[in-house]
Amino acid sequence: MREVITSLIGSAGGASARGAAHIAHGKPNQDSVAWEQSRLWTYIAAADGHGSAPHYRSDRGSRFGVETAIAVLREATADGRLREHETLERNISTLAKAVVAGWRARVETDIAADPIPQAPGFASHTVYGSTCLAAAIGPGITLLMQLGDGNIFIGAPSGDIEVPFPDDEMEGEQTYSLCLPDAAEHFKISLFRAPNPFAAPDFVMATTDGFPKSFEDINAALPVVRQYREASRSRGLAAVVAELEPWLARCSEMGSGDDTSVAIYAVEHHDAAAPALDPAATAKTDARPAARRLSPDPQMQGPTRRPRPVGAVIIGILLGGLVGTYAAAIAGDAIKPYLPGVKFLAATIGKPAGVLGRPADAAPPAPDTGPADPTPPTALPSPKVDGAPKPLEK
């Protein structure tokens, strides 16, 4: 486990737990998480390697995914280039292609060192298939990008927590993947600049789909996300991460059965005590309106996806804390509140389920309000068991 990074610009860390179903079937953890800080920027990433037989090196593929995403974001944000208005659109439009190209290069290098029987190109890339989620948080600017399932949650200093990207419109357990020939066209990218409140967030969390699948829907996951946020702010992210892996494992056991991973950026205040994570606790069903999603430019609206039908128990934790504010350096001219970025859409192809290999490295619904009271579970369901693999389907 890599150490949590703590500095004046915020903290970054994460954890990943091997899924209960993967343990039962002798599969490895194929998720990956990574985080890094450079100058005034913080980068986090998470990836879910596909778990079925055709993707037998997806643990490596997910590691390559987080490594590449952070490297590309670091390059894109170097020397303040991302804040230059005249180069803004060009830089964003190249990010997805750069991530895919970098991932493929890593895959080819790995194959050269450790050959496989599959033919070069898509067939061999499929062996390494993975999703990819990443965020870069800098002075007065936040960039988010996502390919495939999972979620990114972002919190503003006002206390709002939002889910910026709609789910993809796909059947069952299918998802977009880095291994697809047209992978770059399926990335969703959003950029937030001052004066948008999410230009200076105090919390960002990227999760693989094992986390949201452990809840009835995205609404039910929000109380837990808020509690992560408050605990990170009040107790410090390092204290939260120290307890996170066992809780994620319990989350998988009681919910999705899949590998479950999170990468977190948080601004710490250490101004209140919060209880330790309780793996046995679960949040009761959230009866509030649907989670608010950010409203993109209509011309750049991406596809929407109906909720994944997961009959899993809603997991939660008992945490508390005080809500504070994050004072960030606001740089660059104020442009329109945010740019939704570039969303490309092409043919739909799915992929199999995932696990973790640690890296070396649309009117908007009502706003989100406070957490639901946690209550103990009435029964623990059996972990979800992977079904027979289907071609390019989770």
Buried (B, 14 or more C-beta within 10 A) or exposed (E): EBEBBBEEBBBBBBBBBBBBBBBBEEBBBBBBBBBBBBEBBBBBBBBBBBBBEBBBBBBBBBBBBBBBBBBBBBBBBEEBEBBEEEEBEEBBBBBBBBBBBBBBEBBBEBBEEEEBEBEEEEEBBBBBBBBBBBBBBBBBBBBBBBBBBBBBBBBBBEBBBBBBBBBBEBEEBBBBBBBBEEBBBBBBBBBBBBBBBBBBBBBBBBBBBBBBBBBBBBBBBBBBBBBBBBBBBBBBBBBBBBBBBEBBBBBBBBBBBBBBBBBBBBBBBEEBEBBBBBBEBBBBBBEBEBBBBBEBEEEBEBBEBEEBEBEBBBBBBBBBBEBBEBEBEBBBEEBEBBBBBBBBBEEBBBBBBBBBBBBEEEEEEEBBEEBBEBEEBEEEEEBBEBEEBBEBBB
